Amino acid sequence: MNTIRLRVAEENREAVFDALNERDIDFVTVPTEDDESIVEAPVPTDALGEVLDATREAGLDDDYIVVLNAINTATPHMEELQDRYANDYDPLRLPELRSKARDFGSDPGSFGVMVFLSAAIAAIGLLVDSPAIVVGSMVIAPLVGPVLTAAVGAIAGDRVMFADSIRMQALGVVAAIVGAFVTALGLQISGLVPAPVAISSIELIGLRMAPTPLSVLVGFAAGIAAAVGLTTKGTKSLIGVLIAAALVPAAAAAGIGAAYGAPRVAIGSAGLLIGTMAAVDIGMYATLHVLYRSRGLNAALLTDRDLSRAAAVTVAIIVLGAAVAGYTVVEQTTFQRTVAQETADTLNEPAYTNLSLVSLRYQYGGPLWLHGSPNVTVTVTQPPNGSYPELPDRLTNRIADATSRNVTVHVQFQSTGKPEATPESNVTARLRPTSEDSVRS
């Protein structure tokens, strides 16, 4: 429930009153000293846009329009109005949307500090493999503000809001990675967190070592959810957590990779961060564009030549980063499909008919042009006392030939029954040794 407060000029008074009466809106008026009137009326949230449109058509301008949250209202027609608009979906109009988006904004100083702290907490959670700590870091991350204001600024043609939001997003990325880097480096030097054999062996980090189609899809869906939540009476408290869930852990993983001297982790996680952020922005902009394309959409942002140079450069950097991330997604997806196909074909050979594939896990090796060495973990079930020591080499050769990558294949065997003797449970094969990672056998 909302309350609107309007300043109505004398010449528009009757038209505005008629517009409110036609919709059964109960209101009170207070005259002012300059022959104007202050009109106050409680309005169901889903009727807000329609009522404001009607008053503007009656001649009311936007010089004085206040929308307040009403905890409780009791008017002659309120029950009828709530029933009438209970199931209506009516997104906020652009002026109200811009005002609401500004409420999510913050000054660069406090924004940078909070992002820094949230990434630091996320880094600790990743290093100790604690999902609870990572989730806690998302709650305090204020990343929702720049994302919301960037999309709203683009839709409303507000170049200042859009440019400021893009700069804040860039600040957030830098602050998050630096926060995670400083924290991880401090923990490593102090010995508070024992250094693992390979940080990519930590499950929560390994899951964020590369942008994937699913991660991009999650970011896109988060952007859509944020847009719908912003334009309606739905809950807003979880929007920030939703966006932070897609961004903060990836930023923390990138900072950890840099601190531990693991370029594959740093590059892959940075690609995931940029790709997901671009997906969130695109998802939100696309949703708002669909909702407001028939509601006075302003294209000035794209046509005005006065867009500041700094904002244009920032946008170009983000577009370039999104393109690189997109290339990485396609490359990683192609690699995973090829590995899955080669693994399935290998296990279909007569020598391995007793084996069944349980899972495939991929660890990013960096872009192809960096000649990185990706890791592939293949988990299979085997019969009791089965022994297949040649399987890792077989898989390695097939995958390497098909992908043109210097891969490391780690095969994990799970017995389907109790063996009489203990066979090898983990076997690793490498096409060519690398110094960055070591794999436990």
N, C-alpha and C positions, 0 to 999 in steps of 0.2 A: 504494500500500500504506500502511495506517495501523496504528498500535498504540494500543489503548485501555487505559487504566489506571483501575480502578474501586476504590472503597472499599466493601466489602461487610460488612454487619452479620452477626453470628453467626446470627440467626434466618432470614436470607435466603440463607445460604451455599449450602446444598444445592440450593435452587431455581435459583440463579444458575448453579451448576456444571452442573446438569442441562441448563439452557438452552444453555450453551456446548457441552457434549458432544453434544447432539442435532444440532448443526450442524457437528460435527467441527472445532471451534475449539480449537486447542492453546493452553494457558495455563499460567502459573505463578502461585503465590500466595506472599505474604509476610505472616506474622502481625504484628499490631501489639500494642502494650501494652494496649489497651482491648478485647481479644478480637474485634477486627475483622480483616479480611484485605484486603490490597491485591492485586488481581487484574490481571495484565498479559497481553494477548493480541494477537498480530498478526492483522489482519483485512483482507481485500481491500476496497478503497475502495467498490466497489458492494455489498458486504455489510454496510457499516457501519450503515446505517439499520436493517436487519433484526435485526442482533445487538443493537443498543442497545434496540430495541423489545422484544426477547425478555427482556433483563435487567430492563427496567423492569416488564414484566408479572410477572416473578418476584419483585418487591418492591424492587428497587433504586431509590433516589431519586437526584435530580440534585445532591446535596450535593458529590459529588466524582467527576466524570467528566472525564478528560483524554484528548484525541485527539491523537496525535503522528504526524508523517510518518516512515515507516520507509524507509530507503534500501535495505536488503537484509534479507531474512528467510529462515531455513532451519528449518522445522518439519516434522514427519512428514506433515501433511495440506495443506501450503501449495500444492503444485502442483495437487492436486485442487480446492482451494477457488478458486484463480485460474481454472482451467478452468470451474468451475461458474458463476462470476459474471462471466466475461469479457465476455459480451454482454448483461448485464442493465443496464437503466436504473433506477436507484434513487436518487432525489433525497435530499439530506440531510434529516434531520428538523428541525423548527423550532428546537429548542434549539441544535443544531449550526449551523444556517443563521444564526441571530442571532450566534453567536460568530464565525463566519467573516466575516460582513458587517462586524463591528466592526473586523476586521483592516484593512479598507480605509479606516477613518476617520483623520482627522488633526485637529490642533488648528487653531482658526480663524486664528491668526497665520501659521503656515507654509502653510496652505492658501491664504490670500489672497495671500501673496507669490508662491507658485508659479503660481497662476492669472494674476496680474498679469504675471509674466515670460513665461509661455507666450503670452499674448495680445500682449505687446509683440513677441515674436519673430514671431508670426503676422502682425502688422501690417507688419513689415519685409518679410516674404515676399510679402504681397499687393501692397505698393507697388512692389516690384521685379519683380513677376510671376514669382516663383520657387516652383513647387510643392514643391521639395525643402525649402526653409526652412519652408514651412507644415506639411509633414509632420513636420519636426523639432519644431515647437512642440507638436504633439499628443502627442508621446512624454512630455513632462514635465508635461502638464496633469493634475492630480489630481481631475478632475471625477467620476471613477467612484465615489469614496467616498460623497458625499451621495446620488447616485442609487440606489446599491445599498442603503444603510441606510434611505432613505426608503421604498422598496418593501417591504423586509423588516420595518421597523417597522410599516407599515400592515397587512401580512399577519399578523404575530405579535401585534398589539394592543399594541405597545410605544409608548406615546404620547410618552415622552421621546425615544426614538430618532427617531421620525417628526418631531417638532417640531424637534429639533436639525438633522436632515438638511434639512428645508425651509429653515431659516434659512441653512444652509451653502450651499444652492443659490442663494439670493438673494444671499449674499455673493459667490459665484463669478461671477454675472452682472455685478454691479457692478464687481468687481475686474477682470474681463476687459475690459469696455468702457472703464473708466478707464485700464487699462494700454495698450490700443490707442490711446486718445485722446491720452494724454501722449506716447507714442512718435511717433505721426503728427504731432502738433503740433511736437514738437522737431525732427523731420526736415524739416518744412516750413520752420520758421524758420531752421534752420541751413543749409538748401540742400543737405544731403547727398543728398536724393532730389529730383530735379527735379520741380516741380509739373506734372502732366499738364494738358492742356486741360480734360479732365473726368475725374475719378477713375472714373466709371462706364465709361470707355473701356478701363480695365484689365480684362482678361478674367476674372481670378480674383475681382475685386470684382463685376463685372457679373453673374457667375453667382450671386451671393449677395445680390442686391438685393431679393428678395421671397420670401416663403414660397410654396412650390408643393406640389401633392399628392405629387410625387416626393420632395421634401425631408422632408415629414412621414412618408412611407412609410419612408424611410431611418432616420429617428429611431425609428419604431415597431419596425422590424426590429432596430435596435441594442439597444433595450430588451429584446426577446425573446432575442437572443443573449446579452446580459449575464445575464439571469435563468437561462438554461440553463447557461451557463458557471459561474455561482455555485453552482448546486445539484448539479453533477456533478464528476467527476474531470478534466474537460476543462481545457485551458490557460486560465490566468487573466491572463497577462501582456498579452494583446492586447485584453482587455475595455476597459481604460481608453483605449487608443488608438482603439478603435472609437467610443466615446462622444465622446471629444474631437474626432474627425474630424467629427462631426455638429454640434458646438457651438462650438469655438474659432474657426474661420474666420469664422463668422457674427458672433460677438462682436467680432472684430477689425475686420470690415467696418463694423459699427455705429460703433465708436470712430473709425475713419478718416473716415467720413461726417460725424461731429460735428466733427472737427478741421478738415476742409476746407470746412465750411459747406455741405454738400450734404445737405439734410434728406431728400431722397428716398432717398439711400443709407442714411442713419442710420435712418430709420423703417422702411424695407423690411428691412434687415438685422436690426434689433431684432425685428421681427415674425417673421422667419425663426428667430432665436435662441429666442424664447419658444415659438413653435409647435413647434420641433424638440425643445426640452427637455420640453415637455408630452408630446409623442409618445413620447419615451424613457421617461418616468416611467409613462405609461399602458401602454406595451408591456411593461415589466417587471412592473408590478403585475398586469396581466391574466394574464401567463404564470405568475407565482407563485400567483395565485388558482386557476388551473386545476390546477396541480400539487398544491396543498395544501388544496383545498376539502374533501377527504375525510380529511384528516390533522390534525384538531384545529384548524381555522382559528378565530382569535379575532376576533370582531367588536367587541370593546370599544372600539376606536379610533373607531368610528363612533357608538357608543351612549353612551359615557361623557361626561357633562356637564362633567367637570372638565378637559377639554382647555383648555390655557392660552389666554388671550386673544391673546397675541402669536402663537402658532402658528395660531390660527384666522384672525387678520387676514392672516398671511402666506399661508395656504392660499387665502383669498379673493382676494388680489392675484394669485396664480398662476392661479387659475381665471379671473379676469377677463382676465388677459393671454392665457391660452390661448383664451378666447372671441374676443378681438380678433384674435389671430393666425388663428383659424379663419375668422373673417369675411374677413380679408385673403386667405387661401388661396382661399376660394370666389370672391371678387371677381376676384383675379388669374387664376384658372382660367377664369372666364367671359370675361374680357377676351381671354385667349389663344385660346380657342376661337373667339370672334367674329372676331378678327383673322385666324386661319387660314382660316376660312370665307370671309371677304370677300376675302382675297388669292387663294384658289383660284377664287372666282367671277370675280374681275377677270381673272385670267390665262386663264380659259376663254372670254373674249370674243373675237370674231373678230379684233380688231386685235392681239391678243397671242398668237395661236396658235403663233408661232415661239419663244415664251419658255417656259422650264421652271423651276419653282421648285427651288432648291437648299436653302435653309434660311431659317428665321425666327428672329430673336433679339429678345427683349423686354427692355426696361429699365423697371423699376418706376417708376410715377409717383406713388406714395403712394395712400392711401385716396381713394375717390371724393369724400368730403366735404371733402378738402383741396384739391380742384381741381388736383391735380398733372398734369403733362404727361408721359405715358409716351413712350418712344422705341421705335420698331419698325424693325428692320433687315431688309430683304428682299433676299435674294441670288438672282439668277436667271441662267440662261444665255441668251445671245442669239446669233443667226447672225452671221457676219462682216459688218462694215459696217452692222449693224443700229443703229437709233437710235430710242429711245422716250423722248423728253424729257418727255412728258406723263404717263408712268406714275406718278411719285411723287405728282403732284397728284390723279390719279385714285384711287390707293390711299388717300391722305390723306382725301379727301372721303368715300369709302365707309366707311372705318374710323371716322371721326369721327361720321358719321351713325348708324352701328350701335351704337357704344359710348358716345356722348354724352361723349366725352373729348377734350380738346385735345391731339392727338397730333402727334408728329414722326415722319415716315416717311423712312427713308434707304434708297435702292435701290442695290444693288451689282450691276453687270453683269459677267458672265464670258463671254468669247467662246468659242464652240464650235470656232472655226477661226482661221486667221491672217487678219486683216483687211487690206484694201488701204490703208485710212486708219484712224486711231485715233479711235473714237467716245468719247463721254463714258463713263467707267467707274464713276463714283459720282455720284448725284444725290440731293439732299435736298429734301424738301418739308415745310413746316410750316403747320398750320392757323392758328397764332398764335405769334409768336416768344416765347421764354422766356429769362430771363437766367441761369438756373442752369446749363444745359448748352450747350456749343457742339459742333457735330459737324463733323468733318473731311470735306471733299469731295474 
